[in-house]
């Protein structure tokens, strides 16, 4: 049995496109010797489908697509898709061949935590199934079924082990089809699950995952095989669409192809013995890999633009590290010809911030415009002062400036069809150090799941190879430049201290007492916790945040507004 393991990027709800793409991929794999094509979880409709599953027409659309695939497939295929049975919906796997199609597996463990809410839509299957093909027996599991011993929740049973125990004869391998989103912490956890399962069960575990970004969720692929007592072998490069050929008889990885689509002319043989080639990996905490995060965020930008029908972006450059990093990511993802920067200095902006922004644009050949906001700022201040008993001061005066910049950015966006990429980081979003309808605006939050210290780490990793960001930007003290001499440290603790508390609170899940027991200053903990609570309403109004951590703001952070 030769498996064609297809690392596929389905489009949510576009069943016809997905079916045609899978048909192309399966038949291409057949030409290279595959005897079974394997696709990710829910690959026919895309993951996560959410309320699309309540669409009454979806069932018939899927049936027609499966019928068409069965007529044209050169080899059998395992396809992830919903199954409607007796008024219930299952997250299922279909065997599709020239003999027709049938349901051969139903997901047993339904995750209902973090970004997952599968129990809202699906019924749990009764058990994992053992299938036979080309003289081999394999246990079919779907994503979470493999995580019974390592998930964020306690499950009452391990469906994989139970199916192996109940098998009439020995099983040759475990196959897991998945739609598992990327996170910094998730990659090593996934490798541990694959390796520990293979070692415990004494047989290889073959893993096929979805790739591509779907709004805030980024899927890395990471299609792999784990052998007992050995390291996990990656079969397809992360963040790229393609397929790998793996021989179940010899346990050998034969070839890998990457492509933008699955037509034979677009396939490229891929040698990726060094999956971390590129930017140097700088470690922050336990898992921070600058190369992977760069690829993830670039994929997130590209796919989000593609899904929303856009090709160009606009970024407000402040002279700080956050907007500089977003500009670099946009250039990597889209090319400099599709990126425009707006420099919008006020009377409080330093000459350094403007000069550094210009230098950054010239370094990457990015078009830029300098649009001072001072005249508009004075006009707004004058209008308000004429109507109010007292002139705008303090925070009111400061926040007029980022809201004017937002006005310019959205005007450019409307005029030229360019999406405004937000530059707020996770530290700012966590404590509300940002302006609602100002610098919190935009169509996509690119670095909203990276803490300030991580943003610096990413920038420094790029500069270790060549100058991506002028050193003067990295060396400048963080400042919003909304009043004379303003620094972030006037309002916030030093970022290393702040981020340590935020990481323990958000990713670590520690409460106030737990944070203090973990060594954080009690007064600082109370202050940060209060800022987080008071800014919850702001986070609910942010643009979608590209998720790269195990706990991001958005669908994985569900808190009351008050």
C-alpha positions as CSV (number, residue, x, y, z in Angstrom):
1,X,0.0,0.0,0.0
2,X,1.4,3.4,-1.1
3,X,-0.3,6.4,0.5
4,X,-0.6,9.7,-1.2
5,X,-0.8,12.0,1.8
6,X,-2.4,15.2,0.6
7,X,-1.6,18.4,2.6
8,X,-4.6,20.3,1.2
9,X,-5.9,23.9,1.7
10,X,-9.7,23.6,1.3
11,X,-11.9,26.7,1.0
12,X,-14.7,26.8,3.6
13,X,-18.0,26.2,2.0
14,X,-16.7,25.9,-1.6
15,X,-17.5,22.2,-2.0
16,X,-17.2,22.1,-5.8
17,X,-13.7,23.7,-5.7
18,X,-12.6,21.4,-2.9
19,X,-13.9,18.3,-4.7
20,X,-12.2,19.3,-8.0
21,X,-8.9,20.0,-6.2
22,X,-8.9,16.7,-4.3
23,X,-9.7,14.9,-7.5
24,X,-6.7,16.5,-9.2
25,X,-4.5,15.7,-6.2
26,X,-5.6,12.1,-5.9
27,X,-5.1,11.4,-9.6
28,X,-1.7,13.1,-9.6
29,X,-0.7,11.0,-6.7
30,X,-1.9,7.9,-8.6
31,X,0.4,8.8,-11.5
32,X,3.3,8.7,-9.1
33,X,2.4,5.3,-7.7
34,X,0.0,5.9,-4.8
35,X,-2.7,3.3,-4.3
36,X,-4.7,5.3,-1.7
37,X,-5.1,9.1,-1.5
38,X,-5.6,10.5,2.0
39,X,-7.1,14.0,2.7
40,X,-7.5,16.0,5.9
41,X,-10.4,16.2,8.3
42,X,-13.5,17.9,6.7
43,X,-11.6,18.6,3.5
44,X,-14.7,18.5,1.4
45,X,-16.2,21.6,3.1
46,X,-13.2,23.1,4.9
47,X,-12.5,23.6,8.6
48,X,-13.9,25.1,10.7
49,X,-17.3,25.1,9.0
50,X,-19.2,26.5,12.0
51,X,-22.9,27.4,11.1
52,X,-22.4,26.4,7.5
53,X,-23.3,23.0,8.8
54,X,-26.9,24.3,9.4
55,X,-27.3,25.1,5.7
56,X,-29.9,22.7,4.5
57,X,-28.5,22.6,1.0
58,X,-25.0,21.5,2.1
59,X,-26.0,17.8,2.4
60,X,-27.1,17.6,-1.2
61,X,-24.1,19.6,-2.4
62,X,-21.7,17.2,-0.7
63,X,-23.6,14.2,-2.1
64,X,-23.3,15.5,-5.6
65,X,-19.6,16.2,-5.1
66,X,-18.9,12.7,-3.8
67,X,-20.7,11.1,-6.7
68,X,-18.6,13.1,-9.1
69,X,-15.4,12.2,-7.4
70,X,-16.3,8.5,-7.4
71,X,-16.8,8.6,-11.2
72,X,-13.4,10.2,-11.9
73,X,-11.0,8.9,-9.3
74,X,-8.1,6.6,-10.5
75,X,-7.5,5.3,-7.0
76,X,-9.6,5.2,-3.8
77,X,-9.5,8.2,-1.5
78,X,-10.2,8.9,2.1
79,X,-12.1,12.2,2.3
80,X,-13.1,14.1,5.4
81,X,-16.7,15.4,5.2
82,X,-19.9,15.7,7.4
83,X,-22.2,12.7,7.5
84,X,-25.9,13.2,8.1
85,X,-27.5,10.1,9.7
86,X,-30.9,9.8,11.4
87,X,-31.1,13.5,12.1
88,X,-27.6,13.7,13.4
89,X,-24.4,15.2,11.9
90,X,-21.0,13.5,12.3
91,X,-17.5,14.6,11.6
92,X,-16.8,11.7,9.3
93,X,-14.4,10.1,6.8
94,X,-15.6,8.7,3.5
95,X,-14.1,6.0,1.4
96,X,-14.5,7.2,-2.2
97,X,-13.7,5.0,-5.2
98,X,-15.0,4.0,-8.6
99,X,-17.3,1.6,-6.7
100,X,-19.1,4.6,-5.0
101,X,-18.7,6.1,-1.6
102,X,-19.5,5.2,2.0
103,X,-18.8,6.4,5.5
104,X,-15.9,4.5,7.1
105,X,-15.2,6.5,10.2
106,X,-16.8,9.0,12.6
107,X,-14.9,11.2,15.0
108,X,-15.2,10.0,18.5
109,X,-13.7,12.8,20.6
110,X,-15.1,16.3,19.9
111,X,-13.0,19.2,21.2
112,X,-15.0,21.9,22.9
113,X,-12.3,24.3,24.2
114,X,-10.2,27.1,23.0
115,X,-11.1,27.8,19.4
116,X,-13.0,24.5,19.0
117,X,-16.7,24.0,19.5
118,X,-17.4,20.8,17.7
119,X,-20.0,19.4,20.2
120,X,-22.2,22.4,19.2
121,X,-22.5,20.9,15.7
122,X,-21.5,17.2,15.7
123,X,-22.6,14.0,17.3
124,X,-19.8,11.8,18.7
125,X,-19.0,8.6,16.8
126,X,-19.0,5.3,18.7
127,X,-15.5,4.0,17.9
128,X,-12.5,4.2,15.6
129,X,-12.5,1.8,12.8
130,X,-9.9,-0.6,11.4
131,X,-9.8,-0.7,7.6
132,X,-8.1,-3.0,5.0
133,X,-6.5,-2.0,1.7
134,X,-3.8,-3.6,-0.4
135,X,-3.1,-6.3,2.2
136,X,-2.6,-3.8,5.0
137,X,-4.8,-3.1,8.1
138,X,-4.9,0.5,9.4
139,X,-6.8,2.2,12.2
140,X,-8.5,5.3,11.0
141,X,-8.8,8.2,13.5
142,X,-9.8,11.8,13.1
143,X,-7.7,14.6,14.7
144,X,-8.7,14.8,18.4
145,X,-9.2,11.0,18.6
146,X,-5.4,10.8,18.9
147,X,-5.2,13.3,21.7
148,X,-7.2,11.3,24.4
149,X,-4.2,11.3,26.8
150,X,-2.8,14.7,26.0
151,X,-5.7,17.1,25.3
152,X,-6.6,20.2,27.3
153,X,-9.5,18.3,28.8
154,X,-9.9,14.8,30.3
155,X,-11.7,12.3,28.1
156,X,-13.3,9.2,29.6
157,X,-11.8,6.9,27.0
158,X,-9.0,6.5,24.5
159,X,-10.7,5.5,21.2
160,X,-7.5,4.6,19.4
161,X,-6.3,2.2,22.1
162,X,-9.8,0.7,22.5
163,X,-10.0,0.0,18.8
164,X,-6.5,-1.6,18.8
165,X,-7.5,-3.8,21.8
166,X,-10.7,-4.9,20.1
167,X,-9.0,-5.6,16.7
168,X,-9.3,-9.3,15.6
169,X,-5.7,-9.3,14.4
170,X,-2.7,-7.0,14.4
171,X,-3.0,-3.6,12.9
172,X,-0.1,-2.3,10.7
173,X,-0.4,1.5,11.3
174,X,-2.6,4.3,12.6
175,X,-3.8,6.9,10.2
176,X,-5.0,10.3,11.6
177,X,-6.6,12.9,9.4
178,X,-6.7,16.3,11.0
179,X,-7.5,20.0,10.8
180,X,-5.3,21.1,13.6
181,X,-4.4,24.9,13.6
182,X,-0.9,26.1,14.2
183,X,0.4,27.5,17.4
184,X,3.9,28.2,18.8
185,X,3.3,25.8,21.7
186,X,1.2,23.3,19.7
187,X,3.9,22.0,17.3
188,X,6.1,20.3,20.0
189,X,2.9,19.0,21.7
190,X,1.7,17.5,18.5
191,X,5.1,15.8,17.9
192,X,4.9,14.4,21.4
193,X,1.4,13.0,20.8
194,X,2.5,11.3,17.5
195,X,5.7,9.9,18.9
196,X,4.2,8.7,22.2
197,X,1.3,7.0,20.4
198,X,3.6,5.2,18.0
199,X,5.8,4.0,20.8
200,X,3.0,3.0,23.1
201,X,1.1,1.1,20.3
202,X,4.2,-0.3,18.6
203,X,3.2,0.8,15.1
204,X,3.7,3.8,12.8
205,X,1.3,6.8,13.1
206,X,0.7,8.6,9.9
207,X,-0.7,12.1,10.2
208,X,-2.3,14.3,7.5
209,X,-3.2,17.8,8.3
210,X,-4.9,20.8,6.6
211,X,-2.8,23.7,5.4
212,X,-3.8,27.3,4.8
213,X,-5.2,30.2,6.8
214,X,-8.9,30.6,7.4
215,X,-9.5,34.1,8.8
216,X,-7.8,34.0,12.2
217,X,-6.8,30.3,12.2
218,X,-3.6,29.3,10.5
219,X,-3.1,25.6,9.6
220,X,0.5,24.6,9.1
221,X,0.0,21.1,7.6
222,X,3.0,19.4,9.1
223,X,2.0,16.1,7.5
224,X,4.3,13.5,9.2
225,X,4.9,9.9,10.2
226,X,6.0,8.8,13.7
227,X,7.8,5.5,14.3
228,X,8.1,3.7,17.6
229,X,11.0,5.0,19.7
230,X,12.1,7.4,16.9
231,X,11.7,11.0,16.2
232,X,8.8,12.2,14.1
233,X,9.6,12.5,10.4
234,X,8.1,15.4,8.6
235,X,6.8,14.4,5.1
236,X,5.5,17.7,3.8
237,X,7.0,21.2,4.5
238,X,4.8,23.3,6.8
239,X,2.7,26.1,5.3
240,X,2.8,24.7,1.8
241,X,0.2,22.7,-0.2
242,X,1.3,19.4,-1.7
243,X,1.5,15.7,-1.2
244,X,3.9,13.1,0.0
245,X,4.2,9.4,-1.1
246,X,4.8,7.0,1.8
247,X,5.1,3.2,1.4
248,X,3.3,1.2,4.1
249,X,5.2,-2.0,3.2
250,X,8.7,-0.6,3.6
251,X,7.8,2.4,5.9
252,X,9.7,4.6,3.5
253,X,9.1,8.2,2.5
254,X,9.4,8.1,-1.3
255,X,8.7,11.7,-2.6
256,X,7.2,15.0,-1.7
257,X,5.6,17.5,-4.1
258,X,4.5,21.1,-3.4
259,X,2.2,23.2,-5.5
260,X,-0.2,26.1,-5.6
261,X,-2.8,23.9,-7.3
262,X,-2.8,20.2,-8.0
263,X,-2.6,20.2,-11.8
264,X,0.3,18.0,-12.9
265,X,2.2,21.0,-14.5
266,X,2.2,22.9,-11.2
267,X,3.8,20.0,-9.1
268,X,7.3,20.5,-7.9
269,X,9.4,17.8,-6.3
270,X,10.5,19.1,-2.9
271,X,13.7,18.3,-1.0
272,X,13.4,19.7,2.4
273,X,15.9,17.9,4.6
274,X,16.4,21.1,6.5
275,X,12.8,22.3,7.4
276,X,14.2,25.3,9.3
277,X,16.3,26.8,6.5
278,X,15.9,30.6,6.4
279,X,15.9,32.9,9.3
280,X,17.8,31.9,12.4
281,X,15.6,30.5,15.1
282,X,15.8,32.7,18.2
283,X,14.3,31.1,21.3
284,X,12.0,33.1,23.5
285,X,10.4,31.0,26.2
286,X,10.3,27.3,25.3
287,X,9.0,27.2,21.7
288,X,9.5,30.5,19.9
289,X,10.7,29.7,16.4
290,X,11.1,32.9,14.3
291,X,11.3,31.0,11.0
292,X,8.0,29.2,11.6
293,X,6.2,32.2,12.9
294,X,7.3,34.3,9.9
295,X,6.0,31.6,7.6
296,X,2.7,31.3,9.5
297,X,2.0,35.1,9.5
298,X,2.9,35.4,5.8
299,X,0.5,32.6,5.0
300,X,-2.1,34.3,7.2
301,X,-1.8,37.6,5.3
302,X,-1.8,36.0,1.8
303,X,-4.8,33.8,2.4
304,X,-6.8,36.5,4.2
305,X,-6.3,38.8,1.2
306,X,-7.2,36.0,-1.2
307,X,-10.4,35.2,0.7
308,X,-11.5,38.8,0.9
309,X,-10.7,39.5,-2.7
310,X,-7.9,41.9,-2.2
311,X,-4.3,42.1,-3.5
312,X,-2.8,45.2,-1.9
313,X,-2.4,46.5,1.7
314,X,-1.7,49.8,3.4
315,X,0.2,50.2,6.7
316,X,0.5,53.2,9.0
317,X,4.2,53.6,9.8
318,X,5.0,55.2,13.1
319,X,8.8,54.7,13.3
320,X,8.3,51.9,15.9
321,X,9.1,48.2,15.8
322,X,5.5,47.0,15.5
323,X,4.5,48.7,12.3
324,X,8.0,48.0,10.9
325,X,7.5,44.3,11.5
326,X,4.1,44.3,9.9
327,X,5.5,46.1,6.9
328,X,8.2,43.5,6.5
329,X,5.8,40.6,6.8
330,X,3.5,42.2,4.2
331,X,6.5,42.6,1.8
332,X,7.5,38.9,2.4
333,X,3.9,37.8,1.9
334,X,2.7,40.0,-1.0
335,X,5.8,41.6,-2.6
336,X,6.8,45.3,-2.1
337,X,4.7,46.3,-5.2
338,X,1.5,45.5,-3.3
339,X,2.4,47.4,-0.1
340,X,2.0,51.1,0.6
341,X,3.0,52.9,3.8
342,X,1.4,56.1,5.2
343,X,3.6,58.2,7.4
344,X,1.3,60.5,9.4
345,X,3.4,62.7,11.7
346,X,1.9,65.1,14.2
347,X,3.5,68.0,16.1
348,X,4.7,65.4,18.7
349,X,6.4,63.1,16.2
350,X,10.1,63.1,16.4
351,X,12.4,63.6,13.4
352,X,13.9,60.2,14.1
353,X,10.6,58.4,13.7
354,X,9.9,60.0,10.3
355,X,13.4,59.5,9.1
356,X,13.5,55.8,10.2
357,X,10.1,55.2,8.5
358,X,11.4,56.6,5.3
359,X,14.6,54.5,5.5
360,X,12.5,51.4,6.1
361,X,10.4,52.0,3.0
362,X,13.4,52.7,0.9
363,X,15.2,49.6,2.2
364,X,12.3,47.4,0.9
365,X,11.3,49.6,-2.1
366,X,7.9,50.2,-0.6
367,X,5.9,53.2,-1.9
368,X,5.1,55.7,0.8
369,X,3.2,58.9,1.4
370,X,3.8,61.5,4.1
371,X,0.4,62.9,5.3
372,X,0.9,65.2,8.3
373,X,-2.1,65.2,10.6
374,X,-1.3,68.5,12.4
375,X,-3.6,70.7,10.3
376,X,-6.5,68.3,10.8
377,X,-5.7,67.9,14.5
378,X,-5.8,71.7,15.0
379,X,-9.1,71.9,13.1
380,X,-10.7,69.2,15.2
381,X,-9.4,70.7,18.4
382,X,-10.7,74.2,17.4
383,X,-14.1,72.8,16.5
384,X,-14.4,71.0,19.9
385,X,-13.1,73.9,21.9
386,X,-15.6,76.3,20.3
387,X,-18.5,74.0,21.4
388,X,-17.2,72.8,24.8
389,X,-16.8,74.7,28.0
390,X,-13.3,73.4,28.3
391,X,-10.8,72.5,25.6
392,X,-10.0,68.9,24.9
393,X,-7.1,67.8,27.1
394,X,-5.2,64.7,28.3
395,X,-6.5,61.4,26.9
396,X,-9.1,63.1,24.8
397,X,-6.5,65.2,23.0
398,X,-4.2,62.3,22.6
399,X,-6.8,59.9,21.1
400,X,-7.8,62.4,18.4
401,X,-4.4,61.8,16.8
402,X,-4.7,58.0,16.2
403,X,-8.3,58.5,15.1
404,X,-7.2,61.0,12.5
405,X,-4.6,58.5,11.3
406,X,-7.3,55.8,11.1
407,X,-9.3,58.2,9.0
408,X,-6.4,58.7,6.5
409,X,-5.7,54.9,6.4
410,X,-9.4,54.1,5.7
411,X,-9.6,56.8,3.1
412,X,-6.6,55.4,1.3
413,X,-8.1,51.9,1.7
414,X,-11.4,53.0,0.1
415,X,-9.7,55.0,-2.7
416,X,-7.2,52.4,-3.8
417,X,-8.8,49.1,-2.6
418,X,-5.9,48.3,-0.2
419,X,-6.6,46.6,3.1
420,X,-5.3,48.4,6.2
421,X,-3.1,46.0,8.2
422,X,-3.3,46.6,11.9
423,X,0.0,46.9,13.9
424,X,-1.1,46.4,17.5
425,X,0.7,43.7,19.5
426,X,-0.7,41.4,22.1
427,X,0.7,43.2,25.1
428,X,-1.1,46.4,24.1
429,X,-4.3,44.6,23.4
430,X,-4.2,42.7,26.7
431,X,-4.0,45.9,28.8
432,X,-5.9,48.3,26.5
433,X,-2.9,50.4,25.6
434,X,-4.4,51.4,22.3
435,X,-7.1,53.7,20.9
436,X,-10.5,52.3,20.0
437,X,-11.4,53.4,16.4
438,X,-7.8,54.6,16.1
439,X,-4.7,52.3,16.1
440,X,-7.0,49.3,16.9
441,X,-8.6,49.6,13.5
442,X,-7.9,47.8,10.2
443,X,-9.0,44.7,8.3
444,X,-6.6,42.2,9.9
445,X,-4.4,42.2,13.0
446,X,-1.1,40.7,11.9
447,X,0.9,40.7,15.2
448,X,-2.0,40.8,17.7
449,X,-1.0,37.4,19.0
450,X,2.7,38.3,19.6
451,X,3.8,40.0,22.8
452,X,6.0,43.1,22.5
453,X,9.1,41.1,23.5
454,X,8.2,38.5,20.8
455,X,7.9,41.3,18.2
456,X,11.4,42.4,19.1
457,X,12.7,38.8,19.0
458,X,11.2,38.4,15.5
459,X,12.8,41.6,14.2
460,X,16.2,40.7,15.7
461,X,16.0,37.2,14.1
462,X,15.5,38.8,10.7
463,X,18.4,41.2,11.2
464,X,20.7,38.4,12.2
465,X,20.8,37.4,8.5
466,X,20.6,40.9,6.9
467,X,19.1,44.3,7.7
468,X,15.4,44.0,7.5
469,X,14.7,46.8,10.0
470,X,17.0,49.7,10.7
471,X,18.8,49.3,14.0
472,X,17.7,52.8,15.1
473,X,14.1,51.5,15.1
474,X,15.0,48.6,17.3
475,X,17.0,50.8,19.7
476,X,14.4,53.5,20.1
477,X,12.4,53.5,23.3
478,X,8.8,52.5,22.6
479,X,6.5,55.5,22.4
480,X,3.1,56.4,21.0
481,X,4.3,60.0,20.5
482,X,0.9,61.5,21.4
483,X,2.4,64.1,23.9
484,X,5.8,65.7,24.5
485,X,8.4,63.2,25.7
486,X,5.9,60.4,26.0
487,X,7.2,56.8,26.5
488,X,5.2,53.5,26.8
489,X,7.0,53.0,30.2
490,X,5.1,56.1,31.5
491,X,1.9,54.0,31.5
492,X,3.0,50.4,31.5
493,X,5.5,48.3,33.4
494,X,8.7,47.4,31.4
495,X,7.7,45.0,28.7
496,X,9.7,42.0,29.9
497,X,7.9,42.2,33.3
498,X,4.5,42.9,31.7
499,X,4.8,40.1,29.1
500,X,5.9,37.5,31.8
501,X,2.7,38.2,33.7
502,X,0.5,38.2,30.6
503,X,2.0,34.9,29.4
504,X,1.3,33.2,32.7
505,X,-2.2,34.7,32.8
506,X,-3.3,34.1,29.2
507,X,-1.4,31.0,28.0
508,X,-0.7,29.7,31.5
509,X,-4.2,30.2,32.8
510,X,-3.0,31.4,36.2
511,X,-5.4,33.5,38.3
512,X,-4.4,36.4,40.5
513,X,-3.3,34.3,43.4
514,X,-1.4,31.9,41.0
515,X,0.5,34.7,39.4
516,X,1.7,35.9,42.8
517,X,2.7,32.4,43.8
518,X,4.6,32.2,40.6
519,X,6.8,35.0,41.8
520,X,5.2,38.1,40.2
521,X,5.0,41.3,42.3
522,X,1.6,41.4,44.0
523,X,0.9,45.1,43.3
524,X,1.9,44.8,39.6
525,X,-0.3,41.7,39.2
526,X,-3.3,43.5,40.6
527,X,-2.6,46.4,38.3
528,X,-2.3,44.3,35.2
529,X,-5.3,42.2,36.0
530,X,-7.4,45.4,36.4
531,X,-6.2,46.7,33.1
532,X,-7.0,43.5,31.4
533,X,-10.5,43.4,32.8
534,X,-11.3,47.1,31.9
535,X,-10.1,46.7,28.3
536,X,-12.2,43.6,27.5
537,X,-14.7,45.7,25.5
538,X,-11.9,47.0,23.3
539,X,-10.7,43.5,22.4
540,X,-14.2,42.6,21.2
541,X,-13.9,45.3,18.6
542,X,-10.5,44.4,17.2
543,X,-10.1,43.1,13.7
544,X,-9.4,39.4,13.3
545,X,-6.1,38.4,15.0
546,X,-3.9,35.9,13.3
547,X,-3.5,33.1,15.8
548,X,0.0,31.8,16.5
549,X,-0.2,31.0,20.2
550,X,-2.2,28.5,22.2
551,X,-4.4,31.3,23.5
552,X,-5.2,34.2,21.3
553,X,-7.7,37.0,21.6
554,X,-10.7,36.3,19.4
555,X,-12.6,33.0,19.3
556,X,-10.3,31.4,21.7
557,X,-10.7,34.1,24.4
558,X,-14.3,34.2,25.5
559,X,-14.8,36.6,28.3
560,X,-17.7,38.7,29.5
561,X,-17.5,42.4,28.5
562,X,-18.3,43.4,32.1
